[in-house]
Amino acid sequence: MKMDKIINPYLKHEGYNCIGCSPNNPIGLHLDFYEDGDDIVSMWSPSQNYQGWLNTLHGGIIATLMDETAGWVITRKLQTTGVTSRLNIHYKKPVYTTDKLLTIRARIASKIRNYYTIQVELTNDKGELCDEADAIYYVQSQDKAKEIGFPGCKVEGE
């Protein structure tokens, strides 16, 4: 299945410097996102700069990767903005900074009023499931998101 690259709608916002997705943040993760059916996907290459223990990716970086990808589910799939209310991570096995490419995949699992649960998985370059999370987001209405400058979110070619 072909994945469509998501166009970052925040690039022209003054002061935009997200540690997860801003391409201009010198210490950021510089994540890009893709739409794959119901899923939002990001791929990221770790380095020694993000380790906790020797050659092991820091758990806080894993949390950031998972939270950021979950947030882009809200951005693209719901065409609005939201904030993380809770992030429940199950660290199943170590993720190594020597891995060539990690894949983070997220999708909507459920909704209760304005709260969405986003299911997130992180796999290593061997395709092994390393971490799982449920990210609970409080989601704003599309009107409220527009009021604060959210222009909508498209994929390339849309």
N, CA, C and O atoms as a GROMACS GRO file, in nm:
protein
  632
    1MET      N    1   0.084  -0.119   0.000
    1MET     CA    2   0.000   0.000   0.000
    1MET      C    3   0.089   0.125   0.000
    1MET      O    4   0.188   0.133   0.073
    2LYS      N    5   0.051   0.221  -0.081
    2LYS     CA    6   0.125   0.347  -0.089
    2LYS      C    7   0.088   0.436   0.028
    2LYS      O    8  -0.029   0.454   0.061
    3MET      N    9   0.191   0.491   0.092
    3MET     CA   10   0.168   0.586   0.200
    3MET      C   11   0.179   0.727   0.144
    3MET      O   12   0.267   0.757   0.064
    4ASP      N   13   0.088   0.814   0.188
    4ASP     CA   14   0.088   0.953   0.145
    4ASP      C   15   0.154   1.040   0.251
    4ASP      O   16   0.120   1.033   0.369
    5LYS      N   17   0.250   1.122   0.207
    5LYS     CA   18   0.320   1.211   0.300
    5LYS      C   19   0.227   1.324   0.344
    5LYS      O   20   0.162   1.388   0.262
    6ILE      N   21   0.224   1.347   0.474
    6ILE     CA   22   0.142   1.454   0.530
    6ILE      C   23   0.220   1.585   0.524
    6ILE      O   24   0.338   1.590   0.559
    7ILE      N   25   0.153   1.688   0.479
    7ILE     CA   26   0.213   1.822   0.473
    7ILE      C   27   0.199   1.886   0.611
    7ILE      O   28   0.089   1.895   0.664
    8ASN      N   29   0.309   1.929   0.667
    8ASN     CA   30   0.309   1.990   0.800
    8ASN      C   31   0.240   2.127   0.793
    8ASN      O   32   0.293   2.219   0.731
    9PRO      N   33   0.123   2.141   0.856
    9PRO     CA   34   0.050   2.267   0.847
    9PRO      C   35   0.105   2.379   0.935
    9PRO      O   36   0.057   2.492   0.929
   10TYR      N   37   0.205   2.347   1.017
   10TYR     CA   38   0.256   2.445   1.113
   10TYR      C   39   0.380   2.518   1.065
   10TYR      O   40   0.428   2.609   1.132
   11LEU      N   41   0.432   2.482   0.949
   11LEU     CA   42   0.560   2.535   0.903
   11LEU      C   43   0.565   2.687   0.895
   11LEU      O   44   0.671   2.747   0.915
   12LYS      N   45   0.453   2.750   0.865
   12LYS     CA   46   0.453   2.897   0.848
   12LYS      C   47   0.414   2.972   0.975
   12LYS      O   48   0.408   3.095   0.975
   13HIS      N   49   0.389   2.898   1.084
   13HIS     CA   50   0.352   2.965   1.210
   13HIS      C   51   0.477   3.023   1.276
   13HIS      O   52   0.575   2.953   1.299
   14GLU      N   53   0.470   3.151   1.306
   14GLU     CA   54   0.582   3.217   1.375
   14GLU      C   55   0.602   3.153   1.512
   14GLU      O   56   0.507   3.134   1.588
   15GLY      N   57   0.727   3.121   1.543
   15GLY     CA   58   0.760   3.063   1.673
   15GLY      C   59   0.749   2.911   1.678
   15GLY      O   60   0.779   2.852   1.782
   16TYR      N   61   0.707   2.847   1.570
   16TYR     CA   62   0.691   2.701   1.566
   16TYR      C   63   0.828   2.635   1.579
   16TYR      O   64   0.916   2.657   1.495
   17ASN      N   65   0.847   2.555   1.684
   17ASN     CA   66   0.977   2.492   1.710
   17ASN      C   67   0.961   2.359   1.782
   17ASN      O   68   1.040   2.325   1.870
   18CYS      N   69   0.858   2.283   1.745
   18CYS     CA   70   0.827   2.157   1.813
   18CYS      C   71   0.947   2.063   1.813
   18CYS      O   72   1.011   2.043   1.710
   19ILE      N   73   0.977   2.007   1.929
   19ILE     CA   74   1.089   1.914   1.939
   19ILE      C   75   1.064   1.786   1.859
   19ILE      O   76   1.159   1.718   1.820
   20GLY      N   77   0.938   1.754   1.835
   20GLY     CA   78   0.907   1.632   1.761
   20GLY      C   79   0.908   1.651   1.610
   20GLY      O   80   0.967   1.570   1.538
   21CYS      N   81   0.842   1.756   1.562
   21CYS     CA   82   0.818   1.764   1.418
   21CYS      C   83   0.872   1.886   1.347
   21CYS      O   84   0.862   1.894   1.224
   22SER      N   85   0.929   1.983   1.418
   22SER     CA   86   0.982   2.099   1.347
   22SER      C   87   1.113   2.062   1.276
   22SER      O   88   1.206   2.012   1.339
   23PRO      N   89   1.119   2.086   1.146
   23PRO     CA   90   1.243   2.056   1.074
   23PRO      C   91   1.356   2.152   1.107
   23PRO      O   92   1.472   2.127   1.074
   24ASN      N   93   1.322   2.264   1.173
   24ASN     CA   94   1.422   2.368   1.201
   24ASN      C   95   1.474   2.367   1.344
   24ASN      O   96   1.561   2.448   1.378
   25ASN      N   97   1.423   2.280   1.430
   25ASN     CA   98   1.470   2.272   1.567
   25ASN      C   99   1.604   2.198   1.567
   25ASN      O  100   1.608   2.080   1.531
   26PRO      N  101   1.713   2.264   1.606
   26PRO     CA  102   1.846   2.202   1.595
   26PRO      C  103   1.864   2.077   1.682
   26PRO      O  104   1.949   1.993   1.653
   27ILE      N  105   1.785   2.064   1.788
   27ILE     CA  106   1.798   1.945   1.872
   27ILE      C  107   1.674   1.856   1.863
   27ILE      O  108   1.657   1.764   1.943
   28GLY      N  109   1.586   1.884   1.766
   28GLY     CA  110   1.461   1.811   1.752
   28GLY      C  111   1.477   1.676   1.684
   28GLY      O  112   1.585   1.641   1.637
   29LEU      N  113   1.366   1.603   1.679
   29LEU     CA  114   1.364   1.470   1.618
   29LEU      C  115   1.336   1.477   1.468
   29LEU      O  116   1.363   1.380   1.396
   30HIS      N  117   1.283   1.588   1.419
   30HIS     CA  118   1.259   1.613   1.277
   30HIS      C  119   1.171   1.506   1.213
   30HIS      O  120   1.202   1.456   1.105
   31LEU      N  121   1.063   1.470   1.280
   31LEU     CA  122   0.975   1.364   1.231
   31LEU      C  123   0.889   1.411   1.114
   31LEU      O  124   0.840   1.523   1.111
   32ASP      N  125   0.874   1.322   1.019
   32ASP     CA  126   0.777   1.336   0.910
   32ASP      C  127   0.671   1.231   0.932
   32ASP      O  128   0.695   1.131   1.000
   33PHE      N  129   0.553   1.252   0.874
   33PHE     CA  130   0.441   1.162   0.896
   33PHE      C  131   0.375   1.125   0.764
   33PHE      O  132   0.375   1.202   0.668
   34TYR      N  133   0.320   1.005   0.763
   34TYR     CA  134   0.257   0.950   0.644
   34TYR      C  135   0.123   0.890   0.682
   34TYR      O  136   0.104   0.839   0.792
   35GLU      N  137   0.029   0.898   0.588
   35GLU     CA  138  -0.101   0.836   0.608
   35GLU      C  139  -0.100   0.702   0.535
   35GLU      O  140  -0.068   0.694   0.417
   36ASP      N  141  -0.137   0.598   0.608
   36ASP     CA  142  -0.143   0.462   0.554
   36ASP      C  143  -0.277   0.403   0.595
   36ASP      O  144  -0.288   0.336   0.698
   37GLY      N  145  -0.380   0.427   0.514
   37GLY     CA  146  -0.514   0.383   0.550
   37GLY      C  147  -0.561   0.456   0.676
   37GLY      O  148  -0.562   0.579   0.680
   38ASP      N  149  -0.599   0.380   0.778
   38ASP     CA  150  -0.643   0.440   0.904
   38ASP      C  151  -0.527   0.482   0.994
   38ASP      O  152  -0.548   0.549   1.095
   39ASP      N  153  -0.406   0.443   0.957
   39ASP     CA  154  -0.288   0.468   1.041
   39ASP      C  155  -0.212   0.593   1.000
   39ASP      O  156  -0.212   0.633   0.883
   40ILE      N  157  -0.146   0.652   1.098
   40ILE     CA  158  -0.045   0.754   1.074
   40ILE      C  159   0.088   0.688   1.112
   40ILE      O  160   0.099   0.623   1.216
   41VAL      N  161   0.188   0.707   1.026
   41VAL     CA  162   0.315   0.637   1.040
   41VAL      C  163   0.430   0.737   1.034
   41VAL      O  164   0.427   0.833   0.956
   42SER      N  165   0.531   0.715   1.118
   42SER     CA  166   0.654   0.790   1.110
   42SER      C  167   0.770   0.692   1.118
   42SER      O  168   0.762   0.591   1.189
   43MET      N  169   0.877   0.720   1.047
   43MET     CA  170   0.999   0.642   1.055
   43MET      C  171   1.110   0.733   1.105
   43MET      O  172   1.119   0.849   1.066
   44TRP      N  173   1.194   0.679   1.192
   44TRP     CA  174   1.297   0.763   1.252
   44TRP      C  175   1.423   0.681   1.275
   44TRP      O  176   1.416   0.566   1.319
   45SER      N  177   1.536   0.741   1.246
   45SER     CA  178   1.666   0.677   1.268
   45SER      C  179   1.728   0.730   1.396
   45SER      O  180   1.763   0.847   1.403
   46PRO      N  181   1.744   0.645   1.498
   46PRO     CA  182   1.803   0.690   1.624
   46PRO      C  183   1.953   0.710   1.611
   46PRO      O  184   2.016   0.666   1.515
   47SER      N  185   2.010   0.777   1.710
   47SER     CA  186   2.155   0.795   1.717
   47SER      C  187   2.197   0.791   1.864
   47SER      O  188   2.114   0.792   1.955
   48GLN      N  189   2.326   0.787   1.884
   48GLN     CA  190   2.381   0.782   2.021
   48GLN      C  191   2.341   0.905   2.104
   48GLN      O  192   2.343   0.900   2.227
   49ASN      N  193   2.306   1.015   2.037
   49ASN     CA  194   2.267   1.137   2.109
   49ASN      C  195   2.138   1.120   2.188
   49ASN      O  196   2.106   1.204   2.272
   50TYR      N  197   2.064   1.013   2.164
   50TYR     CA  198   1.935   0.992   2.229
   50TYR      C  199   1.935   0.869   2.320
   50TYR      O  200   1.829   0.815   2.352
   51GLN      N  201   2.052   0.826   2.362
   51GLN     CA  202   2.059   0.707   2.445
   51GLN      C  203   2.035   0.736   2.592
   51GLN      O  204   2.058   0.847   2.640
   52GLY      N  205   1.988   0.634   2.661
   52GLY     CA  206   1.984   0.632   2.806
   52GLY      C  207   2.104   0.550   2.849
   52GLY      O  208   2.210   0.605   2.878
   53TRP      N  209   2.088   0.419   2.853
   53TRP     CA  210   2.199   0.329   2.876
   53TRP      C  211   2.275   0.310   2.745
   53TRP      O  212   2.225   0.348   2.639
   54LEU      N  213   2.392   0.252   2.750
   54LEU     CA  214   2.477   0.232   2.632
   54LEU      C  215   2.399   0.168   2.516
   54LEU      O  216   2.338   0.062   2.532
   55ASN      N  217   2.402   0.233   2.402
   55ASN     CA  218   2.337   0.185   2.280
   55ASN      C  219   2.187   0.159   2.294
   55ASN      O  220   2.129   0.090   2.211
   56THR      N  221   2.125   0.213   2.397
   56THR     CA  222   1.983   0.190   2.423
   56THR      C  223   1.910   0.324   2.420
   56THR      O  224   1.950   0.420   2.486
   57LEU      N  225   1.803   0.329   2.342
   57LEU     CA  226   1.726   0.453   2.328
   57LEU      C  227   1.659   0.488   2.461
   57LEU      O  228   1.598   0.403   2.526
   58HIS      N  229   1.670   0.613   2.501
   58HIS     CA  230   1.612   0.662   2.626
   58HIS      C  231   1.459   0.648   2.622
   58HIS      O  232   1.396   0.677   2.520
   59GLY      N  233   1.400   0.604   2.731
   59GLY     CA  234   1.256   0.586   2.740
   59GLY      C  235   1.178   0.714   2.717
   59GLY      O  236   1.067   0.710   2.664
   60GLY      N  237   1.234   0.827   2.755
   60GLY     CA  238   1.167   0.955   2.731
   60GLY      C  239   1.161   0.991   2.583
   60GLY      O  240   1.066   1.053   2.537
   61ILE      N  241   1.262   0.950   2.509
   61ILE     CA  242   1.262   0.972   2.364
   61ILE      C  243   1.156   0.881   2.301
   61ILE      O  244   1.084   0.923   2.211
   62ILE      N  245   1.148   0.757   2.348
   62ILE     CA  246   1.044   0.666   2.300
   62ILE      C  247   0.906   0.727   2.326
   62ILE      O  248   0.820   0.725   2.238
   63ALA      N  249   0.887   0.781   2.446
   63ALA     CA  250   0.759   0.845   2.480
   63ALA      C  251   0.730   0.961   2.386
   63ALA      O  252   0.617   0.978   2.341
   64THR      N  253   0.831   1.041   2.355
   64THR     CA  254   0.813   1.154   2.265
   64THR      C  255   0.775   1.107   2.125
   64THR      O  256   0.685   1.164   2.063
   65LEU      N  257   0.843   1.005   2.074
   65LEU     CA  258   0.810   0.950   1.942
   65LEU      C  259   0.665   0.904   1.936
   65LEU      O  260   0.594   0.930   1.839
   66MET      N  261   0.622   0.834   2.041
   66MET     CA  262   0.487   0.779   2.043
   66MET      C  263   0.382   0.888   2.061
   66MET      O  264   0.278   0.887   1.994
   67ASP      N  265   0.408   0.983   2.150
   67ASP     CA  266   0.314   1.092   2.175
   67ASP      C  267   0.299   1.180   2.051
   67ASP      O  268   0.188   1.220   2.015
   68GLU      N  269   0.410   1.210   1.986
   68GLU     CA  270   0.406   1.296   1.868
   68GLU      C  271   0.329   1.230   1.755
   68GLU      O  272   0.250   1.295   1.687
   69THR      N  273   0.351   1.102   1.734
   69THR     CA  274   0.279   1.031   1.628
   69THR      C  275   0.129   1.027   1.658
   69THR      O  276   0.046   1.043   1.569
   70ALA      N  277   0.096   1.004   1.784
   70ALA     CA  278  -0.046   1.005   1.825
   70ALA      C  279  -0.108   1.143   1.797
   70ALA      O  280  -0.221   1.151   1.751
   71GLY      N  281  -0.034   1.248   1.826
   71GLY     CA  282  -0.084   1.382   1.801
   71GLY      C  283  -0.115   1.407   1.654
   71GLY      O  284  -0.210   1.479   1.621
   72TRP      N  285  -0.036   1.348   1.566
   72TRP     CA  286  -0.060   1.366   1.423
   72TRP      C  287  -0.180   1.286   1.375
   72TRP      O  288  -0.234   1.316   1.269
   73VAL      N  289  -0.222   1.187   1.450
   73VAL     CA  290  -0.350   1.121   1.420
   73VAL      C  291  -0.462   1.223   1.436
   73VAL      O  292  -0.552   1.231   1.352
   74ILE      N  293  -0.457   1.300   1.544
   74ILE     CA  294  -0.558   1.404   1.568
   74ILE      C  295  -0.551   1.510   1.457
   74ILE      O  296  -0.654   1.549   1.402
   75THR      N  297  -0.430   1.554   1.425
   75THR     CA  298  -0.411   1.658   1.324
   75THR      C  299  -0.466   1.617   1.189
   75THR      O  300  -0.539   1.694   1.125
   76ARG      N  301  -0.433   1.498   1.145
   76ARG     CA  302  -0.473   1.455   1.010
   76ARG      C  303  -0.613   1.392   1.006
   76ARG      O  304  -0.696   1.430   0.924
   77LYS      N  305  -0.636   1.297   1.093
   77LYS     CA  306  -0.761   1.220   1.082
   77LYS      C  307  -0.883   1.300   1.129
   77LYS      O  308  -0.992   1.284   1.075
   78LEU      N  309  -0.865   1.385   1.230
   78LEU     CA  310  -0.978   1.462   1.283
   78LEU      C  311  -0.976   1.607   1.236
   78LEU      O  312  -1.072   1.681   1.259
   79GLN      N  313  -0.868   1.649   1.171
   79GLN     CA  314  -0.856   1.785   1.119
   79GLN      C  315  -0.878   1.889   1.228
   79GLN      O  316  -0.953   1.985   1.212
   80THR      N  317  -0.809   1.867   1.341
   80THR     CA  318  -0.818   1.960   1.452
   80THR      C  319  -0.693   1.946   1.538
   80THR      O  320  -0.596   1.881   1.498
   81THR      N  321  -0.697   2.006   1.654
   81THR     CA  322  -0.585   1.998   1.746
   81THR      C  323  -0.632   1.939   1.879
   81THR      O  324  -0.752   1.928   1.906
   82GLY      N  325  -0.537   1.902   1.959
   82GLY     CA  326  -0.568   1.846   2.090
   82GLY      C  327  -0.444   1.848   2.178
   82GLY      O  328  -0.336   1.887   2.135
   83VAL      N  329  -0.463   1.804   2.300
   83VAL     CA  330  -0.350   1.795   2.394
   83VAL      C  331  -0.352   1.658   2.459
   83VAL      O  332  -0.457   1.597   2.478
   84THR      N  333  -0.234   1.610   2.492
   84THR     CA  334  -0.221   1.481   2.559
   84THR      C  335  -0.274   1.492   2.701
   84THR      O  336  -0.233   1.580   2.776
   85SER      N  337  -0.366   1.403   2.736
   85SER     CA  338  -0.416   1.396   2.873
   85SER      C  339  -0.345   1.285   2.950
   85SER      O  340  -0.322   1.297   3.071
   86ARG      N  341  -0.312   1.178   2.880
   86ARG     CA  342  -0.246   1.065   2.945
   86ARG      C  343  -0.171   0.986   2.837
   86ARG      O  344  -0.218   0.973   2.724
   87LEU      N  345  -0.056   0.933   2.875
   87LEU     CA  346   0.021   0.848   2.785
   87LEU      C  347   0.064   0.725   2.865
   87LEU      O  348   0.148   0.733   2.954
   88ASN      N  349   0.003   0.612   2.832
   88ASN     CA  350   0.032   0.486   2.901
   88ASN      C  351   0.119   0.400   2.809
   88ASN      O  352   0.071   0.351   2.707
   89ILE      N  353   0.245   0.382   2.846
   89ILE     CA  354   0.339   0.308   2.762
   89ILE      C  355   0.374   0.175   2.826
   89ILE      O  356   0.397   0.166   2.947
   90HIS      N  357   0.377   0.072   2.743
   90HIS     CA  358   0.426  -0.058   2.785
   90HIS      C  359   0.557  -0.080   2.710
   90HIS      O  360   0.558  -0.111   2.590
   91TYR      N  361   0.669  -0.063   2.782
   91TYR     CA  362   0.801  -0.086   2.725
   91TYR      C  363   0.825  -0.237   2.727
   91TYR      O  364   0.850  -0.295   2.832
   92LYS      N  365   0.817  -0.299   2.609
   92LYS     CA  366   0.822  -0.445   2.600
   92LYS      C  367   0.963  -0.500   2.585
   92LYS      O  368   0.996  -0.604   2.642
   93LYS      N  369   1.046  -0.431   2.509
   93LYS     CA  370   1.184  -0.476   2.489
   93LYS      C  371   1.270  -0.356   2.453
   93LYS      O  372   1.218  -0.256   2.403
   94PRO      N  373   1.400  -0.364   2.477
   94PRO     CA  374   1.486  -0.248   2.449
   94PRO      C  375   1.484  -0.208   2.302
   94PRO      O  376   1.472  -0.291   2.212
   95VAL      N  377   1.496  -0.078   2.282
   95VAL     CA  378   1.513  -0.022   2.148
   95VAL      C  379   1.656   0.030   2.145
   95VAL      O  380   1.699   0.102   2.236
   96TYR      N  381   1.729  -0.006   2.042
   96TYR     CA  382   1.871   0.027   2.037
   96TYR      C  383   1.898   0.148   1.948
   96TYR      O  384   1.835   0.167   1.845
   97THR      N  385   1.993   0.228   1.992
   97THR     CA  386   2.033   0.344   1.913
   97THR      C  387   2.110   0.301   1.789
   97THR      O  388   2.136   0.383   1.700
   98THR      N  389   2.147   0.175   1.781
   98THR     CA  390   2.216   0.121   1.664
   98THR      C  391   2.118   0.070   1.558
   98THR      O  392   2.159   0.035   1.447
   99ASP      N  393   1.987   0.066   1.590
   99ASP     CA  394   1.888   0.028   1.490
   99ASP      C  395   1.891   0.130   1.376
   99ASP      O  396   1.908   0.250   1.400
  100LYS      N  397   1.875   0.082   1.255
  100LYS     CA  398   1.880   0.172   1.139
  100LYS      C  399   1.754   0.258   1.127
  100LYS      O  400   1.762   0.377   1.095
  101LEU      N  401   1.637   0.197   1.153
  101LEU     CA  402   1.513   0.270   1.133
  101LEU      C  403   1.404   0.213   1.223
  101LEU      O  404   1.379   0.092   1.224
  102LEU      N  405   1.341   0.302   1.298
  102LEU     CA  406   1.227   0.263   1.381
  102LEU      C  407   1.100   0.306   1.308
  102LEU      O  408   1.099   0.405   1.235
  103THR      N  409   0.993   0.231   1.329
  103THR     CA  410   0.864   0.267   1.271
  103THR      C  411   0.765   0.286   1.385
  103THR      O  412   0.749   0.199   1.470
  104ILE      N  413   0.699   0.400   1.384
  104ILE     CA  414   0.596   0.432   1.483
  104ILE      C  415   0.464   0.441   1.407
  104ILE      O  416   0.453   0.516   1.310
  105ARG      N  417   0.365   0.365   1.452
  105ARG     CA  418   0.237   0.354   1.382
  105ARG      C  419   0.126   0.379   1.484
  105ARG      O  420   0.127   0.322   1.592
  106ALA      N  421   0.030   0.466   1.447
  106ALA     CA  422  -0.077   0.503   1.541
  106ALA      C  423  -0.211   0.512   1.470
  106ALA      O  424  -0.219   0.542   1.351
  107ARG      N  425  -0.318   0.484   1.549
  107ARG     CA  426  -0.454   0.488   1.495
  107ARG      C  427  -0.553   0.516   1.607
  107ARG      O  428  -0.523   0.494   1.724
  108ILE      N  429  -0.669   0.565   1.570
  108ILE     CA  430  -0.775   0.588   1.668
  108ILE      C  431  -0.828   0.453   1.715
  108ILE      O  432  -0.860   0.366   1.634
  109ALA      N  433  -0.836   0.437   1.848
  109ALA     CA  434  -0.890   0.313   1.906
  109ALA      C  435  -1.031   0.333   1.959
  109ALA      O  436  -1.116   0.246   1.945
  110SER      N  437  -1.055   0.450   2.021
  110SER     CA  438  -1.188   0.474   2.077
  110SER      C  439  -1.207   0.623   2.104
  110SER      O  440  -1.114   0.703   2.098
  111LYS      N  441  -1.334   0.658   2.134
  111LYS     CA  442  -1.370   0.797   2.163
  111LYS      C  443  -1.475   0.799   2.273
  111LYS      O  444  -1.571   0.722   2.270
  112ILE      N  445  -1.455   0.888   2.370
  112ILE     CA  446  -1.557   0.918   2.471
  112ILE      C  447  -1.563   1.070   2.481
  112ILE      O  448  -1.468   1.134   2.527
  113ARG      N  449  -1.674   1.125   2.438
  113ARG     CA  450  -1.692   1.271   2.431
  113ARG      C  451  -1.576   1.334   2.352
  113ARG      O  452  -1.554   1.299   2.237
  114ASN      N  453  -1.502   1.426   2.413
  114ASN     CA  454  -1.390   1.491   2.344
  114ASN      C  455  -1.256   1.420   2.368
  114ASN      O  456  -1.151   1.475   2.333
  115TYR      N  457  -1.259   1.301   2.426
  115TYR     CA  458  -1.136   1.227   2.453
  115TYR      C  459  -1.122   1.111   2.356
  115TYR      O  460  -1.211   1.026   2.344
  116TYR      N  461  -1.010   1.108   2.288
  116TYR     CA  462  -0.980   1.001   2.193
  116TYR      C  463  -0.864   0.920   2.247
  116TYR      O  464  -0.766   0.975   2.297
  117THR      N  465  -0.875   0.789   2.237
  117THR     CA  466  -0.764   0.701   2.270
  117THR      C  467  -0.698   0.661   2.139
  117THR      O  468  -0.762   0.607   2.049
  118ILE      N  469  -0.568   0.688   2.132
  118ILE     CA  470  -0.489   0.656   2.014
  118ILE      C  471  -0.397   0.539   2.052
  118ILE      O  472  -0.322   0.547   2.149
  119GLN      N  473  -0.403   0.433   1.975
  119GLN     CA  474  -0.316   0.317   1.996
  119GLN      C  475  -0.189   0.337   1.914
  119GLN      O  476  -0.195   0.368   1.795
  120VAL      N  477  -0.074   0.319   1.980
  120VAL     CA  478   0.055   0.344   1.915
  120VAL      C  479   0.145   0.221   1.932
  120VAL      O  480   0.146   0.158   2.038
  121GLU      N  481   0.220   0.190   1.826
  121GLU     CA  482   0.316   0.080   1.831
  121GLU      C  483   0.450   0.128   1.775
  121GLU      O  484   0.454   0.205   1.679
  122LEU      N  485   0.558   0.084   1.836
  122LEU     CA  486   0.692   0.114   1.787
  122LEU      C  487   0.761  -0.018   1.757
  122LEU      O  488   0.771  -0.105   1.844
  123THR      N  489   0.809  -0.032   1.633
  123THR     CA  490   0.882  -0.152   1.594
  123THR      C  491   1.024  -0.115   1.553
  123THR      O  492   1.050  -0.004   1.506
  124ASN      N  493   1.116  -0.209   1.572
  124ASN     CA  494   1.255  -0.186   1.533
  124ASN      C  495   1.277  -0.222   1.387
  124ASN      O  496   1.182  -0.257   1.316
  125ASP      N  497   1.403  -0.215   1.342
  125ASP     CA  498   1.430  -0.240   1.200
  125ASP      C  499   1.418  -0.386   1.160
  125ASP      O  500   1.426  -0.420   1.042
  126LYS      N  501   1.398  -0.474   1.258
  126LYS     CA  502   1.370  -0.615   1.229
  126LYS      C  503   1.219  -0.643   1.226
  126LYS      O  504   1.177  -0.756   1.202
  127GLY      N  505   1.139  -0.538   1.249
  127GLY     CA  506   0.994  -0.554   1.251
  127GLY      C  507   0.940  -0.605   1.383
  127GLY      O  508   0.823  -0.643   1.391
  128GLU      N  509   1.023  -0.608   1.486
  128GLU     CA  510   0.982  -0.657   1.618
  128GLU      C  511   0.910  -0.547   1.695
  128GLU      O  512   0.956  -0.433   1.700
  129LEU      N  513   0.798  -0.583   1.756
  129LEU     CA  514   0.724  -0.487   1.839
  129LEU      C  515   0.803  -0.465   1.968
  129LEU      O  516   0.825  -0.558   2.045
  130CYS      N  517   0.844  -0.341   1.990
  130CYS     CA  518   0.924  -0.307   2.108
  130CYS      C  519   0.842  -0.236   2.214
  130CYS      O  520   0.862  -0.259   2.334
  131ASP      N  521   0.750  -0.151   2.173
  131ASP     CA  522   0.673  -0.070   2.268
  131ASP      C  523   0.532  -0.050   2.216
  131ASP      O  524   0.508  -0.043   2.095
  132GLU      N  525   0.438  -0.042   2.311
  132GLU     CA  526   0.299  -0.012   2.280
  132GLU      C  527   0.252   0.099   2.373
  132GLU      O  528   0.300   0.110   2.486
  133ALA      N  529   0.159   0.180   2.326
  133ALA     CA  530   0.105   0.287   2.410
  133ALA      C  531  -0.040   0.314   2.376
  133ALA      O  532  -0.085   0.291   2.264
  134ASP      N  533  -0.111   0.363   2.476
  134ASP     CA  534  -0.241   0.424   2.458
  134ASP      C  535  -0.223   0.570   2.495
  134ASP      O  536  -0.191   0.603   2.609
  135ALA      N  537  -0.245   0.657   2.399
  135ALA     CA  538  -0.237   0.801   2.422
  135ALA      C  539  -0.379   0.854   2.426
  135ALA      O  540  -0.456   0.835   2.332
  136ILE      N  541  -0.413   0.920   2.534
  136ILE     CA  542  -0.547   0.977   2.547
  136ILE      C  543  -0.535   1.127   2.524
  136ILE      O  544  -0.463   1.197   2.594
  137TYR      N  545  -0.608   1.175   2.425
  137TYR     CA  546  -0.603   1.315   2.385
  137TYR      C  547  -0.736   1.382   2.410
  137TYR      O  548  -0.843   1.328   2.381
  138TYR      N  549  -0.728   1.503   2.466
  138TYR     CA  550  -0.844   1.591   2.468
  138TYR      C  551  -0.842   1.665   2.336
  138TYR      O  552  -0.744   1.732   2.303
  139VAL      N  553  -0.950   1.655   2.260
  139VAL     CA  554  -0.956   1.710   2.125
  139VAL      C  555  -1.051   1.830   2.122
  139VAL      O  556  -1.164   1.824   2.170
  140GLN      N  557  -1.001   1.938   2.061
  140GLN     CA  558  -1.081   2.059   2.046
  140GLN      C  559  -1.172   2.047   1.923
  140GLN      O  560  -1.146   1.968   1.832
  141SER      N  561  -1.276   2.125   1.922
  141SER     CA  562  -1.362   2.130   1.803
  141SER      C  563  -1.281   2.190   1.688
  141SER      O  564  -1.183   2.261   1.710
  142GLN      N  565  -1.322   2.160   1.566
  142GLN     CA  566  -1.255   2.217   1.450
  142GLN      C  567  -1.266   2.370   1.450
  142GLN      O  568  -1.172   2.438   1.408
  143ASP      N  569  -1.378   2.423   1.495
  143ASP     CA  570  -1.395   2.569   1.501
  143ASP      C  571  -1.294   2.632   1.596
  143ASP      O  572  -1.232   2.733   1.564
  144LYS      N  573  -1.276   2.571   1.714
  144LYS     CA  574  -1.180   2.622   1.811
  144LYS      C  575  -1.038   2.614   1.756
  144LYS      O  576  -0.958   2.706   1.774
  145ALA      N  577  -1.006   2.504   1.688
  145ALA     CA  578  -0.873   2.488   1.628
  145ALA      C  579  -0.847   2.597   1.524
  145ALA      O  580  -0.737   2.650   1.516
  146LYS      N  581  -0.948   2.630   1.445
  146LYS     CA  582  -0.933   2.736   1.344
  146LYS      C  583  -0.909   2.871   1.411
  146LYS      O  584  -0.830   2.953   1.363
  147GLU      N  585  -0.978   2.894   1.523
  147GLU     CA  586  -0.962   3.020   1.598
  147GLU      C  587  -0.817   3.041   1.642
  147GLU      O  588  -0.769   3.154   1.646
  148ILE      N  589  -0.749   2.934   1.675
  148ILE     CA  590  -0.610   2.947   1.722
  148ILE      C  591  -0.509   2.929   1.609
  148ILE      O  592  -0.389   2.919   1.634
  149GLY      N  593  -0.558   2.926   1.484
  149GLY     CA  594  -0.467   2.928   1.369
  149GLY      C  595  -0.442   2.796   1.301
  149GLY      O  596  -0.352   2.788   1.218
  150PHE      N  597  -0.517   2.691   1.332
  150PHE     CA  598  -0.498   2.563   1.265
  150PHE      C  599  -0.560   2.572   1.125
  150PHE      O  600  -0.680   2.593   1.112
  151PRO      N  601  -0.478   2.555   1.020
  151PRO     CA  602  -0.528   2.573   0.885
  151PRO      C  603  -0.585   2.447   0.820
  151PRO      O  604  -0.628   2.452   0.705
  152GLY      N  605  -0.585   2.335   0.891
  152GLY     CA  606  -0.622   2.207   0.830
  152GLY      C  607  -0.496   2.131   0.792
  152GLY      O  608  -0.387   2.188   0.791
  153CYS      N  609  -0.510   2.006   0.761
  153CYS     CA  610  -0.394   1.922   0.733
  153CYS      C  611  -0.420   1.835   0.611
  153CYS      O  612  -0.516   1.759   0.606
  154LYS      N  613  -0.333   1.847   0.512
  154LYS     CA  614  -0.347   1.774   0.387
  154LYS      C  615  -0.228   1.680   0.365
  154LYS      O  616  -0.125   1.690   0.432
  155VAL      N  617  -0.245   1.591   0.269
  155VAL     CA  618  -0.135   1.508   0.224
  155VAL      C  619  -0.090   1.560   0.088
  155VAL      O  620  -0.165   1.631   0.020
  156GLU      N  621   0.032   1.525   0.047
  156GLU     CA  622   0.082   1.568  -0.083
  156GLU      C  623  -0.013   1.522  -0.192
  156GLU      O  624  -0.060   1.409  -0.191
  157GLY      N  625  -0.041   1.611  -0.287
  157GLY     CA  626  -0.130   1.579  -0.397
  157GLY      C  627  -0.276   1.603  -0.370
  157GLY      O  628  -0.360   1.580  -0.457
  158GLU      N  629  -0.308   1.650  -0.250
  158GLU     CA  630  -0.447   1.675  -0.214
  158GLU      C  631  -0.486   1.819  -0.243
  158GLU      O  632  -0.600   1.858  -0.219
   0.00000   0.00000   0.00000
